[in-house]
Amino acid sequence: MTIEPSREEGLRKAAKNIQDMIKQLEQSYAVRDKQDVLAMCALQFAARSEQHSIDKSDDHQEVQDRLQVLDELLKQHLS
């Protein structure tokens, strides 16, 4: 099974991010069980993903609102 270079790079970056987060969590909290650390890590990544989706949705709504205002302005000036 071969992995595309861009996908492989993404997987390497993700693995490094996970390793970094595990180290940070182990230093910040007195967690000895690797399963607990991995669960905390998964929760943080899921929260980031959800926040990114929310932010993206908010951005989309803001763009849509601005386009609607511009559309109204154009209609007023062209009438």
VOTOR-623900 format. One record per residue: x negated, y negated, z negated of N, C-alpha, C, O in turn; residue in one letter. Coordinates in pm, whole numbers, plus 50000, padded with zeros to 5 digits. Example, Ala and Ser with C-alpha at 12.3 -4.5 7.8 and 13.67 -1.06 7.14 Angstrom:
486815056949220487705045049220486805033049220485765033249154a;487155022549292486335010649286487104999749213486594988649196s;
This chain:
499155011850000500005000050000499114987750000498304985849909m;499274979350102498484966950108499364955250068500564954750095t;498724945750002499424933849956498904922050036497694920650056i;499814913550081499424901650155498514893050068498714892449947e;497524886350128496584878250049497254867549964496854865349850p;498274860750018498944850349940499714856349823499774850449715s;500294867949844501024874849736500044879849630500314879149510r;498904884949676497884889749583497374878249497497174879849377e;497164866749559496714854949484497764851049379497414847649266e;499024851549417500104848349324500124858149207500334854049092g;499914870949235499894880949129498704878849036498814880548915l;497564875349093496374872649010496604860548918496244860848801r;497194850148974497484838148894498474841348784498324836848670k;499494849148818500504852948718499854861148607500144858948489a;498994870448643498314878748543497454870148452497414872248330a;496744860448510495914851548429496774843148337496424841248220k;497904837948387498824830148303499344838448186499474833548074n;499644851148214500134859948108499044862248004499304861647884i;497834865048050496724867147958496474854747872496274855747751q;496494843047936496284830547862497374828347758497104824247645d;498614831147797499724829147705499644838947588499924835347474m;499264851347616499104861247510498054856647410498274857347289i;496924851747459495874846747370496384835147285496144834547164k;497104826047350497644814447278498644818747171498604813747058q;499514827947204500504832647108499834839946991500234838246876l;498824848047022498124855246916497394845646823497294848146703e;496884834646878496184824746795497174816246715496894812646600q;498304813146775499284804346709500104811546603500494805546503s;500364824246625501214831946533500434844246488499644849846564y;500664848346369499994860246316500734872746363501324880146284a;500704874946494501404886346552500374897146583499394894746653v;500604908846530499654919846551500184929946653499414936846719r;501484930646666502094940346756502104934746899502714924446925d;501424941646989501344937247129502724936447193502974927847278k;503624945147152504974945047209505694932047173506414926447255q;505494927347050506094914747008505524903047088506254894047130d;504214903347108503564892647186504074892747329504354882247386v;504194904547387504694905447525506144900847535506524894547633l;506944903947433508334899347432508394884147422509204877747491a;507554878247337507514863647324507064857347456507584847047498m;506094863547518505574858747647506674859247753506874849647827c;507384870447761508474871947857509554861547834510104855847929a;509874859147707510894849147674510464835247721511264827747776l;509194831747698508724818547742508744817147894509134806747946q;508334827647965508384827048111509824826148161510104818748256f;510734833448099512144832748138512704818848112513454813448193a;512344813047997512824799547964512294789348064513024780448107a;511024790748102510444781648203511164783048336511464773148403r;511444795348373512124797948499513524791648499513924785348597s;514244793448390515584787648379515524772448381516344765948446e;514544766748310514404752148308514074746948447514574736448488q;513234754348520512894750348657514154750448745514364741448826h;514994760748728516234761448805517164749848771517784744048860s;517244746448642518084735348599517564722248657518324714148709i;516244720348647515644708048700515854706948850516164696148902d;515694718048919515884718249064517334714849099517594707349193k;518264720349023519684717749045519994703049020520734696749095s;519414697548912519604683348881519054674548993519694664749032d;517864678149044517274670549154518164671149277518374661049345d;518684682949305519564684749421520804675949407521224669549503h;521394675749287522584667649264522264652849279523064645249334q;521094648549229520704634549240520524630549386520964619749426e;519904639049464519724636249607521074635649676521314626849759v;521954644749641523284644849702524054632049667524724626249752q;523954627749542524614615349500524064603249575524824594649619d;522764602649589522144591449661522534591349809522784580749867r;522584603149868522994603950008524444599450024524784593050124l;525284602649929526674598449935526774583249926527574577149998q;525974577049838525974562449827525484556249958526074546550006v;524414561850015523914556650142524954558150253525124549250336l;525654569350253526704571550352527794561050340528264555750440d;528194557950218529224547650196528724534050242529474526550304e;527474530650213526894517950256526874516850408527194506450465l;526484527850473526444527950620527844526050677528034518550773l;528814532750619530184531450668530674517050654531344511950743k;530334510450542530754496750520530104487350622530754478250672q;528854489550651528134480750743528484483250889528384474250972h;528904495450919529244498651056530714495851090531104496051206l;531514493150988532944490651010533174476451057534314472451080s;
